[in-house]
Amino acid sequence: MKTILAIIGVHAAALAAAYAVPGSAQPSGLAMMDGLEKGEWTITFRDGTPGRRICVRSGNELIQLQHEGEECSRFVIEDKASDATVQYTCRGNGYGRTTVRRETGSLIQIESQGIAGGRPFEISAEGRRTGTC
């Protein structure tokens, strides 16, 4: 009996490790992102903030514009072919809720708001694929 419990414990640990991969290394898992062209995207902010270029490999890069490069937990609120909404939490550095709407495979609209570094933020932007990376 102890041997069986030990085997079950090893398999459970292996499954937990398999799902513990950081969000940035996982595919997006969002239907809307599957329709986006991969490559360099230019993000133009509607408030006049200087634009930003992002290398989009999975689409995850578009979810956390205010928490770029941070490992955050995510919860998918809505996932449709044309848009997705994701709530994410970055332990110790805030959270956000982002909606990405796909107009074409190379044109998107982004709306995001939350808290970063103890301060509120709101993003309204357009993204266009501009090349390769």
N, C-alpha and C positions, 0 to 999 in steps of 0.2 A: 504494500500500500504506500509506503514512504517513497519507493522508487517511482510509482505512478505519479504521486504528487510532485516529486522533483522534476519529472519530465514535463508535466503540465506547467510548472513554474518557469522552466527554461523556455518553453514555447510562448508563454505569455510575455516573458521579458523580450524575446526576439520580436514579437509583434509590436510591442510598445516602442522598441528601438526603431523599427521600420517606419513607424508613423511619427517619430520625433524629429524628422528632418526639418531644418529651418524653412520658413515660408519662401525665402528667396530662391531656394534650390528646387522647389517643387513646381510642377506645371501649374498654371493658374487654376485649372479645374472649373473655369467659368465658360459657359457656352458662348457668351458674347465675345470673349477674348479669342476663341478659335477662329473667328472670322476676320481678325485684324492681321494686317501685313506686318511681318517682323522687320526690324531694322531701326534706323534713326528716326525719331519723331521730334518735332519742334512743338513745344507747349507755349502758347500765347495766352497770357493772363489778361483778363478783361479790365482789371484795375490799374493797368499800366506798369505793373511789376515787370522787370526785364524777363524776356522769354528764356526758356531753358531747353536744351537738347538732351534727350534721353534715348539710350539704346534699349529698345523693347525686344526682349527675347521670348517672354511668356505672356506678357500683359500685366503681370503682378506689379511691374514698375509704375504703372499708371494709378494704382490704388492708393499708395502712400506718398504722395508728392510732398507733404509736409513732414513726413517721418522717413525720408529716403534713406535706404540702407539699413534701417533698424529692423530687428527681428521682432515682429509683433504678432499676437494671436489674432485670428480673423474669424468672423462669423458672417456667412453669406445671408443677406436679408432677402434678396431677389436675384434670380438668374434667368434671364430670358435671352432669346437670340439677338435682340437689338440693344439691350441694356442690362446692367448689373449694378446692384447696390451691396456694398460690403461695409460692415462695422469692424473696426480693428482697435486693439488696445496694445500700447507699447509700455510695458511695465516700467514705471518710474519716469516716463516722459510723455504721458498723455494718451490721447485716443483720437479717432476720427471716424467719420462716416462718409463714404465716397460713392457717388453714382457716376458711372461711365456709360454714355449713350453712343452707340455706333451709328453714324450716318452712312458711311461706306467703309470699306476695308482700310482706307487710308485717311479717314476724317472722323474725329470723335469730339464729343462735348463732355467736359468734366465738371462736376460740382462736388465740393468737399468742405466739411466743416468739422471742428473739434477743438481740442486743446493740445498745444505743443509747448513744452518748456514752461508750463504754468500759465500760458496766455492763450486766449481764444484765437482761432483763425477761421477764415472763410475763403475758399478758392472757387472762382468761376473761370474756366479756361477752355480753349479749343486746342486740340492736338491734331497735327498733320504729319503724315509720314513724309520725310524729306530725303531719305537716302538709305545707304547701308551703314553698318557699323562693325 
